Amino acid sequence: MSDFGIDLCARVQGCAKKSGTVLRMRARTRRCDAVIAAAPSLDAVSVTREVSLRWIICHMIEETGRHLGHIDLLREQADGEVGEEPES
């Protein structure tokens, strides 16, 4: 977990309950890494949808960025700090 994540966790009441969420996220990340590593190429097409692995990865990067932006807005509201690297 990043220093930011540890710091944020220390500020949020009940964060210990969320540690299971982090563990599940890490397990899912390992599973995704294994699927990508096992693929013959990034151009391999999904068996359930007509999209390539490359498209899926790009889509996940886009979605992650979008949701991290939402989290950043919530953090800014919680602590009043703005910008990419808050001072506190």
PDB file of N, CA, C and O in Angstrom:
ATOM      1  N   MET A   1       0.855  -1.172   0.000  1.00  0.00           N
ATOM      2  CA  MET A   1       0.000   0.000   0.000  1.00  0.00           C
ATOM      3  C   MET A   1       0.900   1.233   0.000  1.00  0.00           C
ATOM      4  O   MET A   1       1.911   1.263   0.701  1.00  0.00           O
ATOM      5  N   SER A   2       0.546   2.226  -0.764  1.00  0.00           N
ATOM      6  CA  SER A   2       1.343   3.452  -0.842  1.00  0.00           C
ATOM      7  C   SER A   2       1.316   4.202   0.474  1.00  0.00           C
ATOM      8  O   SER A   2       0.448   3.969   1.314  1.00  0.00           O
ATOM      9  N   ASP A   3       2.284   5.117   0.654  1.00  0.00           N
ATOM     10  CA  ASP A   3       2.288   5.953   1.846  1.00  0.00           C
ATOM     11  C   ASP A   3       0.987   6.728   1.952  1.00  0.00           C
ATOM     12  O   ASP A   3       0.449   6.892   3.047  1.00  0.00           O
ATOM     13  N   PHE A   4       0.472   7.211   0.812  1.00  0.00           N
ATOM     14  CA  PHE A   4      -0.793   7.944   0.807  1.00  0.00           C
ATOM     15  C   PHE A   4      -1.910   7.060   1.341  1.00  0.00           C
ATOM     16  O   PHE A   4      -2.720   7.499   2.156  1.00  0.00           O
ATOM     17  N   GLY A   5      -1.952   5.804   0.876  1.00  0.00           N
ATOM     18  CA  GLY A   5      -2.991   4.884   1.317  1.00  0.00           C
ATOM     19  C   GLY A   5      -2.914   4.603   2.803  1.00  0.00           C
ATOM     20  O   GLY A   5      -3.942   4.531   3.476  1.00  0.00           O
ATOM     21  N   ILE A   6      -1.708   4.443   3.322  1.00  0.00           N
ATOM     22  CA  ILE A   6      -1.528   4.203   4.753  1.00  0.00           C
ATOM     23  C   ILE A   6      -1.965   5.424   5.538  1.00  0.00           C
ATOM     24  O   ILE A   6      -2.662   5.299   6.545  1.00  0.00           O
ATOM     25  N   ASP A   7      -1.557   6.615   5.083  1.00  0.00           N
ATOM     26  CA  ASP A   7      -1.914   7.856   5.756  1.00  0.00           C
ATOM     27  C   ASP A   7      -3.427   8.051   5.738  1.00  0.00           C
ATOM     28  O   ASP A   7      -4.024   8.404   6.755  1.00  0.00           O
ATOM     29  N   LEU A   8      -4.044   7.820   4.584  1.00  0.00           N
ATOM     30  CA  LEU A   8      -5.484   7.982   4.476  1.00  0.00           C
ATOM     31  C   LEU A   8      -6.187   6.983   5.380  1.00  0.00           C
ATOM     32  O   LEU A   8      -7.178   7.318   6.028  1.00  0.00           O
ATOM     33  N   CYS A   9      -5.680   5.763   5.424  1.00  0.00           N
ATOM     34  CA  CYS A   9      -6.276   4.720   6.259  1.00  0.00           C
ATOM     35  C   CYS A   9      -6.225   5.127   7.728  1.00  0.00           C
ATOM     36  O   CYS A   9      -7.169   4.872   8.477  1.00  0.00           O
ATOM     37  N   ALA A  10      -5.131   5.756   8.142  1.00  0.00           N
ATOM     38  CA  ALA A  10      -4.993   6.182   9.533  1.00  0.00           C
ATOM     39  C   ALA A  10      -6.021   7.248   9.889  1.00  0.00           C
ATOM     40  O   ALA A  10      -6.381   7.387  11.058  1.00  0.00           O
ATOM     41  N   ARG A  11      -6.494   7.996   8.911  1.00  0.00           N
ATOM     42  CA  ARG A  11      -7.454   9.075   9.151  1.00  0.00           C
ATOM     43  C   ARG A  11      -8.904   8.620   9.124  1.00  0.00           C
ATOM     44  O   ARG A  11      -9.785   9.319   9.625  1.00  0.00           O
ATOM     45  N   VAL A  12      -9.156   7.462   8.549  1.00  0.00           N
ATOM     46  CA  VAL A  12     -10.527   7.000   8.351  1.00  0.00           C
ATOM     47  C   VAL A  12     -10.915   6.030   9.459  1.00  0.00           C
ATOM     48  O   VAL A  12     -10.270   4.999   9.652  1.00  0.00           O
ATOM     49  N   GLN A  13     -11.976   6.371  10.184  1.00  0.00           N
ATOM     50  CA  GLN A  13     -12.449   5.509  11.262  1.00  0.00           C
ATOM     51  C   GLN A  13     -12.923   4.178  10.685  1.00  0.00           C
ATOM     52  O   GLN A  13     -13.623   4.151   9.673  1.00  0.00           O
ATOM     53  N   GLY A  14     -12.545   3.090  11.321  1.00  0.00           N
ATOM     54  CA  GLY A  14     -12.975   1.767  10.869  1.00  0.00           C
ATOM     55  C   GLY A  14     -12.193   1.244   9.690  1.00  0.00           C
ATOM     56  O   GLY A  14     -12.647   0.319   9.016  1.00  0.00           O
ATOM     57  N   CYS A  15     -11.049   1.798   9.426  1.00  0.00           N
ATOM     58  CA  CYS A  15     -10.283   1.393   8.251  1.00  0.00           C
ATOM     59  C   CYS A  15      -9.803  -0.056   8.350  1.00  0.00           C
ATOM     60  O   CYS A  15      -9.612  -0.715   7.328  1.00  0.00           O
ATOM     61  N   ALA A  16      -9.609  -0.548   9.557  1.00  0.00           N
ATOM     62  CA  ALA A  16      -9.153  -1.929   9.706  1.00  0.00           C
ATOM     63  C   ALA A  16     -10.113  -2.895   9.024  1.00  0.00           C
ATOM     64  O   ALA A  16      -9.687  -3.927   8.504  1.00  0.00           O
ATOM     65  N   LYS A  17     -11.403  -2.571   9.021  1.00  0.00           N
ATOM     66  CA  LYS A  17     -12.391  -3.414   8.365  1.00  0.00           C
ATOM     67  C   LYS A  17     -12.192  -3.415   6.852  1.00  0.00           C
ATOM     68  O   LYS A  17     -12.588  -4.356   6.164  1.00  0.00           O
ATOM     69  N   LYS A  18     -11.581  -2.363   6.348  1.00  0.00           N
ATOM     70  CA  LYS A  18     -11.385  -2.243   4.909  1.00  0.00           C
ATOM     71  C   LYS A  18     -10.147  -2.996   4.430  1.00  0.00           C
ATOM     72  O   LYS A  18      -9.934  -3.127   3.225  1.00  0.00           O
ATOM     73  N   SER A  19      -9.324  -3.496   5.363  1.00  0.00           N
ATOM     74  CA  SER A  19      -8.113  -4.196   4.950  1.00  0.00           C
ATOM     75  C   SER A  19      -8.450  -5.434   4.127  1.00  0.00           C
ATOM     76  O   SER A  19      -7.673  -5.827   3.257  1.00  0.00           O
ATOM     77  N   GLY A  20      -9.591  -6.049   4.391  1.00  0.00           N
ATOM     78  CA  GLY A  20     -10.026  -7.185   3.585  1.00  0.00           C
ATOM     79  C   GLY A  20     -10.271  -6.776   2.147  1.00  0.00           C
ATOM     80  O   GLY A  20     -10.020  -7.557   1.229  1.00  0.00           O
ATOM     81  N   THR A  21     -10.755  -5.570   1.939  1.00  0.00           N
ATOM     82  CA  THR A  21     -10.982  -5.048   0.593  1.00  0.00           C
ATOM     83  C   THR A  21      -9.661  -4.942  -0.153  1.00  0.00           C
ATOM     84  O   THR A  21      -9.571  -5.295  -1.329  1.00  0.00           O
ATOM     85  N   VAL A  22      -8.642  -4.455   0.538  1.00  0.00           N
ATOM     86  CA  VAL A  22      -7.323  -4.326  -0.080  1.00  0.00           C
ATOM     87  C   VAL A  22      -6.774  -5.708  -0.437  1.00  0.00           C
ATOM     88  O   VAL A  22      -6.209  -5.891  -1.516  1.00  0.00           O
ATOM     89  N   LEU A  23      -6.936  -6.668   0.452  1.00  0.00           N
ATOM     90  CA  LEU A  23      -6.455  -8.026   0.172  1.00  0.00           C
ATOM     91  C   LEU A  23      -7.176  -8.635  -1.025  1.00  0.00           C
ATOM     92  O   LEU A  23      -6.553  -9.295  -1.856  1.00  0.00           O
ATOM     93  N   ARG A  24      -8.493  -8.415  -1.116  1.00  0.00           N
ATOM     94  CA  ARG A  24      -9.251  -8.925  -2.274  1.00  0.00           C
ATOM     95  C   ARG A  24      -8.790  -8.246  -3.560  1.00  0.00           C
ATOM     96  O   ARG A  24      -8.663  -8.894  -4.599  1.00  0.00           O
ATOM     97  N   MET A  25      -8.540  -6.930  -3.487  1.00  0.00           N
ATOM     98  CA  MET A  25      -8.075  -6.209  -4.669  1.00  0.00           C
ATOM     99  C   MET A  25      -6.727  -6.766  -5.131  1.00  0.00           C
ATOM    100  O   MET A  25      -6.515  -6.967  -6.327  1.00  0.00           O
ATOM    101  N   ARG A  26      -5.824  -7.012  -4.192  1.00  0.00           N
ATOM    102  CA  ARG A  26      -4.513  -7.560  -4.553  1.00  0.00           C
ATOM    103  C   ARG A  26      -4.643  -8.950  -5.170  1.00  0.00           C
ATOM    104  O   ARG A  26      -3.931  -9.265  -6.123  1.00  0.00           O
ATOM    105  N   ALA A  27      -5.536  -9.783  -4.644  1.00  0.00           N
ATOM    106  CA  ALA A  27      -5.752 -11.117  -5.198  1.00  0.00           C
ATOM    107  C   ALA A  27      -6.304 -11.020  -6.615  1.00  0.00           C
ATOM    108  O   ALA A  27      -5.880 -11.768  -7.496  1.00  0.00           O
ATOM    109  N   ARG A  28      -7.231 -10.118  -6.841  1.00  0.00           N
ATOM    110  CA  ARG A  28      -7.792  -9.943  -8.188  1.00  0.00           C
ATOM    111  C   ARG A  28      -6.740  -9.400  -9.153  1.00  0.00           C
ATOM    112  O   ARG A  28      -6.719  -9.760 -10.330  1.00  0.00           O
ATOM    113  N   THR A  29      -5.875  -8.535  -8.645  1.00  0.00           N
ATOM    114  CA  THR A  29      -4.806  -8.004  -9.485  1.00  0.00           C
ATOM    115  C   THR A  29      -3.863  -9.124  -9.910  1.00  0.00           C
ATOM    116  O   THR A  29      -3.451  -9.187 -11.068  1.00  0.00           O
ATOM    117  N   ARG A  30      -3.524 -10.004  -8.977  1.00  0.00           N
ATOM    118  CA  ARG A  30      -2.659 -11.150  -9.325  1.00  0.00           C
ATOM    119  C   ARG A  30      -3.328 -12.032 -10.369  1.00  0.00           C
ATOM    120  O   ARG A  30      -2.668 -12.522 -11.286  1.00  0.00           O
ATOM    121  N   ARG A  31      -4.644 -12.239 -10.236  1.00  0.00           N
ATOM    122  CA  ARG A  31      -5.382 -13.058 -11.209  1.00  0.00           C
ATOM    123  C   ARG A  31      -5.354 -12.405 -12.586  1.00  0.00           C
ATOM    124  O   ARG A  31      -5.132 -13.080 -13.591  1.00  0.00           O
ATOM    125  N   CYS A  32      -5.577 -11.101 -12.634  1.00  0.00           N
ATOM    126  CA  CYS A  32      -5.525 -10.383 -13.917  1.00  0.00           C
ATOM    127  C   CYS A  32      -4.132 -10.469 -14.526  1.00  0.00           C
ATOM    128  O   CYS A  32      -3.993 -10.686 -15.729  1.00  0.00           O
ATOM    129  N   ASP A  33      -3.104 -10.301 -13.705  1.00  0.00           N
ATOM    130  CA  ASP A  33      -1.735 -10.410 -14.200  1.00  0.00           C
ATOM    131  C   ASP A  33      -1.475 -11.786 -14.798  1.00  0.00           C
ATOM    132  O   ASP A  33      -0.800 -11.904 -15.821  1.00  0.00           O
ATOM    133  N   ALA A  34      -2.011 -12.831 -14.161  1.00  0.00           N
ATOM    134  CA  ALA A  34      -1.826 -14.192 -14.670  1.00  0.00           C
ATOM    135  C   ALA A  34      -2.538 -14.382 -16.006  1.00  0.00           C
ATOM    136  O   ALA A  34      -1.995 -15.011 -16.914  1.00  0.00           O
ATOM    137  N   VAL A  35      -3.744 -13.844 -16.133  1.00  0.00           N
ATOM    138  CA  VAL A  35      -4.497 -13.953 -17.394  1.00  0.00           C
ATOM    139  C   VAL A  35      -3.748 -13.239 -18.511  1.00  0.00           C
ATOM    140  O   VAL A  35      -3.633 -13.764 -19.618  1.00  0.00           O
ATOM    141  N   ILE A  36      -3.239 -12.045 -18.226  1.00  0.00           N
ATOM    142  CA  ILE A  36      -2.491 -11.286 -19.245  1.00  0.00           C
ATOM    143  C   ILE A  36      -1.221 -12.035 -19.639  1.00  0.00           C
ATOM    144  O   ILE A  36      -0.892 -12.125 -20.822  1.00  0.00           O
ATOM    145  N   ALA A  37      -0.506 -12.572 -18.646  1.00  0.00           N
ATOM    146  CA  ALA A  37       0.736 -13.298 -18.928  1.00  0.00           C
ATOM    147  C   ALA A  37       0.478 -14.558 -19.757  1.00  0.00           C
ATOM    148  O   ALA A  37       1.313 -14.944 -20.576  1.00  0.00           O
ATOM    149  N   ALA A  38      -0.673 -15.198 -19.548  1.00  0.00           N
ATOM    150  CA  ALA A  38      -0.983 -16.441 -20.262  1.00  0.00           C
ATOM    151  C   ALA A  38      -1.516 -16.207 -21.676  1.00  0.00           C
ATOM    152  O   ALA A  38      -1.548 -17.135 -22.484  1.00  0.00           O
ATOM    153  N   ALA A  39      -1.924 -15.006 -21.977  1.00  0.00           N
ATOM    154  CA  ALA A  39      -2.486 -14.717 -23.303  1.00  0.00           C
ATOM    155  C   ALA A  39      -1.410 -14.803 -24.371  1.00  0.00           C
ATOM    156  O   ALA A  39      -0.271 -14.398 -24.137  1.00  0.00           O
ATOM    157  N   PRO A  40      -1.757 -15.327 -25.541  1.00  0.00           N
ATOM    158  CA  PRO A  40      -0.766 -15.416 -26.621  1.00  0.00           C
ATOM    159  C   PRO A  40      -0.321 -14.049 -27.133  1.00  0.00           C
ATOM    160  O   PRO A  40       0.813 -13.891 -27.586  1.00  0.00           O
ATOM    161  N   SER A  41      -1.210 -13.065 -27.061  1.00  0.00           N
ATOM    162  CA  SER A  41      -0.861 -11.696 -27.457  1.00  0.00           C
ATOM    163  C   SER A  41      -1.943 -10.752 -26.945  1.00  0.00           C
ATOM    164  O   SER A  41      -3.014 -11.184 -26.515  1.00  0.00           O
ATOM    165  N   LEU A  42      -1.647  -9.475 -26.998  1.00  0.00           N
ATOM    166  CA  LEU A  42      -2.637  -8.481 -26.588  1.00  0.00           C
ATOM    167  C   LEU A  42      -3.776  -8.375 -27.599  1.00  0.00           C
ATOM    168  O   LEU A  42      -4.808  -7.764 -27.319  1.00  0.00           O
ATOM    169  N   ASP A  43      -3.587  -8.965 -28.759  1.00  0.00           N
ATOM    170  CA  ASP A  43      -4.622  -8.950 -29.781  1.00  0.00           C
ATOM    171  C   ASP A  43      -5.568 -10.149 -29.668  1.00  0.00           C
ATOM    172  O   ASP A  43      -6.487 -10.285 -30.476  1.00  0.00           O
ATOM    173  N   ALA A  44      -5.354 -11.012 -28.681  1.00  0.00           N
ATOM    174  CA  ALA A  44      -6.247 -12.150 -28.462  1.00  0.00           C
ATOM    175  C   ALA A  44      -7.640 -11.619 -28.154  1.00  0.00           C
ATOM    176  O   ALA A  44      -7.799 -10.646 -27.417  1.00  0.00           O
ATOM    177  N   VAL A  45      -8.643 -12.268 -28.726  1.00  0.00           N
ATOM    178  CA  VAL A  45     -10.036 -11.815 -28.574  1.00  0.00           C
ATOM    179  C   VAL A  45     -10.707 -12.608 -27.457  1.00  0.00           C
ATOM    180  O   VAL A  45     -10.508 -13.816 -27.328  1.00  0.00           O
ATOM    181  N   SER A  46     -11.497 -11.913 -26.660  1.00  0.00           N
ATOM    182  CA  SER A  46     -12.236 -12.527 -25.558  1.00  0.00           C
ATOM    183  C   SER A  46     -13.176 -13.610 -26.087  1.00  0.00           C
ATOM    184  O   SER A  46     -13.710 -13.497 -27.190  1.00  0.00           O
ATOM    185  N   VAL A  47     -13.368 -14.652 -25.291  1.00  0.00           N
ATOM    186  CA  VAL A  47     -14.311 -15.701 -25.698  1.00  0.00           C
ATOM    187  C   VAL A  47     -15.753 -15.296 -25.417  1.00  0.00           C
ATOM    188  O   VAL A  47     -16.682 -15.920 -25.929  1.00  0.00           O
ATOM    189  N   THR A  48     -15.947 -14.255 -24.605  1.00  0.00           N
ATOM    190  CA  THR A  48     -17.313 -13.846 -24.264  1.00  0.00           C
ATOM    191  C   THR A  48     -17.761 -12.572 -24.977  1.00  0.00           C
ATOM    192  O   THR A  48     -18.958 -12.302 -25.077  1.00  0.00           O
ATOM    193  N   ARG A  49     -16.790 -11.783 -25.478  1.00  0.00           N
ATOM    194  CA  ARG A  49     -17.125 -10.531 -26.177  1.00  0.00           C
ATOM    195  C   ARG A  49     -16.161 -10.357 -27.345  1.00  0.00           C
ATOM    196  O   ARG A  49     -15.051 -10.888 -27.320  1.00  0.00           O
ATOM    197  N   GLU A  50     -16.567  -9.641 -28.330  1.00  0.00           N
ATOM    198  CA  GLU A  50     -15.720  -9.402 -29.506  1.00  0.00           C
ATOM    199  C   GLU A  50     -14.777  -8.225 -29.274  1.00  0.00           C
ATOM    200  O   GLU A  50     -14.793  -7.251 -30.027  1.00  0.00           O
ATOM    201  N   VAL A  51     -13.962  -8.318 -28.236  1.00  0.00           N
ATOM    202  CA  VAL A  51     -12.975  -7.280 -27.948  1.00  0.00           C
ATOM    203  C   VAL A  51     -11.642  -7.951 -27.636  1.00  0.00           C
ATOM    204  O   VAL A  51     -11.597  -9.083 -27.152  1.00  0.00           O
ATOM    205  N   SER A  52     -10.563  -7.236 -27.921  1.00  0.00           N
ATOM    206  CA  SER A  52      -9.237  -7.791 -27.679  1.00  0.00           C
ATOM    207  C   SER A  52      -8.793  -7.554 -26.243  1.00  0.00           C
ATOM    208  O   SER A  52      -9.346  -6.714 -25.534  1.00  0.00           O
ATOM    209  N   LEU A  53      -7.786  -8.310 -25.832  1.00  0.00           N
ATOM    210  CA  LEU A  53      -7.195  -8.112 -24.517  1.00  0.00           C
ATOM    211  C   LEU A  53      -6.638  -6.690 -24.410  1.00  0.00           C
ATOM    212  O   LEU A  53      -6.725  -6.063 -23.355  1.00  0.00           O
ATOM    213  N   ARG A  54      -6.071  -6.191 -25.498  1.00  0.00           N
ATOM    214  CA  ARG A  54      -5.558  -4.812 -25.519  1.00  0.00           C
ATOM    215  C   ARG A  54      -6.684  -3.815 -25.204  1.00  0.00           C
ATOM    216  O   ARG A  54      -6.486  -2.877 -24.432  1.00  0.00           O
ATOM    217  N   TRP A  55      -7.864  -4.021 -25.804  1.00  0.00           N
ATOM    218  CA  TRP A  55      -8.997  -3.132 -25.548  1.00  0.00           C
ATOM    219  C   TRP A  55      -9.417  -3.212 -24.085  1.00  0.00           C
ATOM    220  O   TRP A  55      -9.691  -2.191 -23.455  1.00  0.00           O
ATOM    221  N   ILE A  56      -9.466  -4.433 -23.547  1.00  0.00           N
ATOM    222  CA  ILE A  56      -9.873  -4.622 -22.148  1.00  0.00           C
ATOM    223  C   ILE A  56      -8.906  -3.903 -21.209  1.00  0.00           C
ATOM    224  O   ILE A  56      -9.339  -3.227 -20.276  1.00  0.00           O
ATOM    225  N   ILE A  57      -7.601  -4.043 -21.447  1.00  0.00           N
ATOM    226  CA  ILE A  57      -6.611  -3.382 -20.596  1.00  0.00           C
ATOM    227  C   ILE A  57      -6.766  -1.867 -20.674  1.00  0.00           C
ATOM    228  O   ILE A  57      -6.760  -1.189 -19.647  1.00  0.00           O
ATOM    229  N   CYS A  58      -6.903  -1.337 -21.879  1.00  0.00           N
ATOM    230  CA  CYS A  58      -7.078   0.113 -22.037  1.00  0.00           C
ATOM    231  C   CYS A  58      -8.355   0.582 -21.338  1.00  0.00           C
ATOM    232  O   CYS A  58      -8.365   1.634 -20.697  1.00  0.00           O
ATOM    233  N   HIS A  59      -9.420  -0.193 -21.461  1.00  0.00           N
ATOM    234  CA  HIS A  59     -10.683   0.149 -20.808  1.00  0.00           C
ATOM    235  C   HIS A  59     -10.516   0.169 -19.287  1.00  0.00           C
ATOM    236  O   HIS A  59     -11.035   1.064 -18.619  1.00  0.00           O
ATOM    237  N   MET A  60      -9.799  -0.808 -18.741  1.00  0.00           N
ATOM    238  CA  MET A  60      -9.595  -0.865 -17.293  1.00  0.00           C
ATOM    239  C   MET A  60      -8.739   0.309 -16.808  1.00  0.00           C
ATOM    240  O   MET A  60      -8.978   0.844 -15.726  1.00  0.00           O
ATOM    241  N   ILE A  61      -7.748   0.706 -17.602  1.00  0.00           N
ATOM    242  CA  ILE A  61      -6.939   1.876 -17.242  1.00  0.00           C
ATOM    243  C   ILE A  61      -7.830   3.117 -17.207  1.00  0.00           C
ATOM    244  O   ILE A  61      -7.750   3.922 -16.279  1.00  0.00           O
ATOM    245  N   GLU A  62      -8.678   3.265 -18.224  1.00  0.00           N
ATOM    246  CA  GLU A  62      -9.593   4.407 -18.291  1.00  0.00           C
ATOM    247  C   GLU A  62     -10.547   4.419 -17.098  1.00  0.00           C
ATOM    248  O   GLU A  62     -10.730   5.458 -16.464  1.00  0.00           O
ATOM    249  N   GLU A  63     -11.152   3.278 -16.791  1.00  0.00           N
ATOM    250  CA  GLU A  63     -12.095   3.194 -15.671  1.00  0.00           C
ATOM    251  C   GLU A  63     -11.405   3.453 -14.338  1.00  0.00           C
ATOM    252  O   GLU A  63     -11.950   4.138 -13.473  1.00  0.00           O
ATOM    253  N   THR A  64     -10.217   2.906 -14.177  1.00  0.00           N
ATOM    254  CA  THR A  64      -9.471   3.130 -12.931  1.00  0.00           C
ATOM    255  C   THR A  64      -9.174   4.611 -12.762  1.00  0.00           C
ATOM    256  O   THR A  64      -9.356   5.160 -11.675  1.00  0.00           O
ATOM    257  N   GLY A  65      -8.719   5.261 -13.827  1.00  0.00           N
ATOM    258  CA  GLY A  65      -8.444   6.692 -13.768  1.00  0.00           C
ATOM    259  C   GLY A  65      -9.680   7.500 -13.423  1.00  0.00           C
ATOM    260  O   GLY A  65      -9.614   8.450 -12.643  1.00  0.00           O
ATOM    261  N   ARG A  66     -10.802   7.121 -14.002  1.00  0.00           N
ATOM    262  CA  ARG A  66     -12.056   7.836 -13.732  1.00  0.00           C
ATOM    263  C   ARG A  66     -12.439   7.706 -12.260  1.00  0.00           C
ATOM    264  O   ARG A  66     -12.794   8.694 -11.617  1.00  0.00           O
ATOM    265  N   HIS A  67     -12.368   6.500 -11.735  1.00  0.00           N
ATOM    266  CA  HIS A  67     -12.780   6.282 -10.348  1.00  0.00           C
ATOM    267  C   HIS A  67     -11.766   6.848  -9.355  1.00  0.00           C
ATOM    268  O   HIS A  67     -12.148   7.301  -8.276  1.00  0.00           O
ATOM    269  N   LEU A  68     -10.502   6.828  -9.701  1.00  0.00           N
ATOM    270  CA  LEU A  68      -9.506   7.460  -8.832  1.00  0.00           C
ATOM    271  C   LEU A  68      -9.740   8.961  -8.773  1.00  0.00           C
ATOM    272  O   LEU A  68      -9.511   9.583  -7.736  1.00  0.00           O
ATOM    273  N   GLY A  69     -10.189   9.544  -9.862  1.00  0.00           N
ATOM    274  CA  GLY A  69     -10.538  10.962  -9.853  1.00  0.00           C
ATOM    275  C   GLY A  69     -11.671  11.241  -8.880  1.00  0.00           C
ATOM    276  O   GLY A  69     -11.669  12.261  -8.191  1.00  0.00           O
ATOM    277  N   HIS A  70     -12.649  10.324  -8.824  1.00  0.00           N
ATOM    278  CA  HIS A  70     -13.746  10.478  -7.876  1.00  0.00           C
ATOM    279  C   HIS A  70     -13.225  10.385  -6.447  1.00  0.00           C
ATOM    280  O   HIS A  70     -13.636  11.156  -5.579  1.00  0.00           O
ATOM    281  N   ILE A  71     -12.317   9.436  -6.206  1.00  0.00           N
ATOM    282  CA  ILE A  71     -11.756   9.279  -4.866  1.00  0.00           C
ATOM    283  C   ILE A  71     -10.968  10.527  -4.480  1.00  0.00           C
ATOM    284  O   ILE A  71     -11.018  10.965  -3.331  1.00  0.00           O
ATOM    285  N   ASP A  72     -10.249  11.093  -5.431  1.00  0.00           N
ATOM    286  CA  ASP A  72      -9.477  12.302  -5.156  1.00  0.00           C
ATOM    287  C   ASP A  72     -10.400  13.450  -4.751  1.00  0.00           C
ATOM    288  O   ASP A  72     -10.076  14.219  -3.846  1.00  0.00           O
ATOM    289  N   LEU A  73     -11.543  13.564  -5.417  1.00  0.00           N
ATOM    290  CA  LEU A  73     -12.512  14.605  -5.046  1.00  0.00           C
ATOM    291  C   LEU A  73     -13.016  14.410  -3.621  1.00  0.00           C
ATOM    292  O   LEU A  73     -13.168  15.374  -2.870  1.00  0.00           O
ATOM    293  N   LEU A  74     -13.274  13.162  -3.256  1.00  0.00           N
ATOM    294  CA  LEU A  74     -13.728  12.886  -1.893  1.00  0.00           C
ATOM    295  C   LEU A  74     -12.644  13.215  -0.875  1.00  0.00           C
ATOM    296  O   LEU A  74     -12.925  13.764   0.191  1.00  0.00           O
ATOM    297  N   ARG A  75     -11.403  12.875  -1.213  1.00  0.00           N
ATOM    298  CA  ARG A  75     -10.297  13.180  -0.310  1.00  0.00           C
ATOM    299  C   ARG A  75     -10.152  14.682  -0.138  1.00  0.00           C
ATOM    300  O   ARG A  75      -9.950  15.167   0.975  1.00  0.00           O
ATOM    301  N   GLU A  76     -10.255  15.418  -1.230  1.00  0.00           N
ATOM    302  CA  GLU A  76     -10.154  16.873  -1.154  1.00  0.00           C
ATOM    303  C   GLU A  76     -11.255  17.452  -0.272  1.00  0.00           C
ATOM    304  O   GLU A  76     -11.014  18.396   0.481  1.00  0.00           O
ATOM    305  N   GLN A  77     -12.450  16.899  -0.357  1.00  0.00           N
ATOM    306  CA  GLN A  77     -13.540  17.371   0.490  1.00  0.00           C
ATOM    307  C   GLN A  77     -13.282  17.022   1.949  1.00  0.00           C
ATOM    308  O   GLN A  77     -13.635  17.788   2.846  1.00  0.00           O
ATOM    309  N   ALA A  78     -12.668  15.868   2.186  1.00  0.00           N
ATOM    310  CA  ALA A  78     -12.445  15.414   3.565  1.00  0.00           C
ATOM    311  C   ALA A  78     -11.366  16.214   4.272  1.00  0.00           C
ATOM    312  O   ALA A  78     -11.520  16.568   5.441  1.00  0.00           O
ATOM    313  N   ASP A  79     -10.260  16.505   3.563  1.00  0.00           N
ATOM    314  CA  ASP A  79      -9.142  17.158   4.266  1.00  0.00           C
ATOM    315  C   ASP A  79      -8.834  18.569   3.769  1.00  0.00           C
ATOM    316  O   ASP A  79      -7.968  19.241   4.330  1.00  0.00           O
ATOM    317  N   GLY A  80      -9.526  19.028   2.730  1.00  0.00           N
ATOM    318  CA  GLY A  80      -9.330  20.379   2.251  1.00  0.00           C
ATOM    319  C   GLY A  80      -8.101  20.594   1.391  1.00  0.00           C
ATOM    320  O   GLY A  80      -7.910  21.681   0.845  1.00  0.00           O
ATOM    321  N   GLU A  81      -7.267  19.579   1.263  1.00  0.00           N
ATOM    322  CA  GLU A  81      -6.061  19.693   0.425  1.00  0.00           C
ATOM    323  C   GLU A  81      -6.448  19.468  -1.030  1.00  0.00           C
ATOM    324  O   GLU A  81      -7.296  18.629  -1.332  1.00  0.00           O
ATOM    325  N   VAL A  82      -5.825  20.221  -1.928  1.00  0.00           N
ATOM    326  CA  VAL A  82      -6.076  20.073  -3.351  1.00  0.00           C
ATOM    327  C   VAL A  82      -4.759  19.883  -4.072  1.00  0.00           C
ATOM    328  O   VAL A  82      -3.692  20.192  -3.541  1.00  0.00           O
ATOM    329  N   GLY A  83      -4.845  19.373  -5.282  1.00  0.00           N
ATOM    330  CA  GLY A  83      -3.647  19.192  -6.091  1.00  0.00           C
ATOM    331  C   GLY A  83      -3.188  17.742  -6.097  1.00  0.00           C
ATOM    332  O   GLY A  83      -3.757  16.877  -5.430  1.00  0.00           O
ATOM    333  N   GLU A  84      -2.132  17.511  -6.881  1.00  0.00           N
ATOM    334  CA  GLU A  84      -1.634  16.166  -7.055  1.00  0.00           C
ATOM    335  C   GLU A  84      -0.887  15.630  -5.842  1.00  0.00           C
ATOM    336  O   GLU A  84      -0.955  14.437  -5.548  1.00  0.00           O
ATOM    337  N   GLU A  85      -0.174  16.507  -5.134  1.00  0.00           N
ATOM    338  CA  GLU A  85       0.608  16.063  -3.990  1.00  0.00           C
ATOM    339  C   GLU A  85       0.300  16.952  -2.788  1.00  0.00           C
ATOM    340  O   GLU A  85       0.978  17.954  -2.562  1.00  0.00           O
ATOM    341  N   PRO A  86      -0.724  16.582  -2.019  1.00  0.00           N
ATOM    342  CA  PRO A  86      -1.084  17.395  -0.849  1.00  0.00           C
ATOM    343  C   PRO A  86       0.080  17.523   0.114  1.00  0.00           C
ATOM    344  O   PRO A  86       0.897  16.611   0.238  1.00  0.00           O
ATOM    345  N   GLU A  87       0.153  18.646   0.787  1.00  0.00           N
ATOM    346  CA  GLU A  87       1.235  18.944   1.721  1.00  0.00           C
ATOM    347  C   GLU A  87       1.191  18.053   2.962  1.00  0.00           C
ATOM    348  O   GLU A  87       2.242  17.686   3.487  1.00  0.00           O
ATOM    349  N   SER A  88       0.004  17.702   3.435  1.00  0.00           N
ATOM    350  CA  SER A  88      -0.118  16.985   4.701  1.00  0.00           C
ATOM    351  C   SER A  88       0.130  15.533   4.583  1.00  0.00           C
ATOM    352  O   SER A  88       0.059  14.812   5.577  1.00  0.00           O
TER     353      SER A  88
END
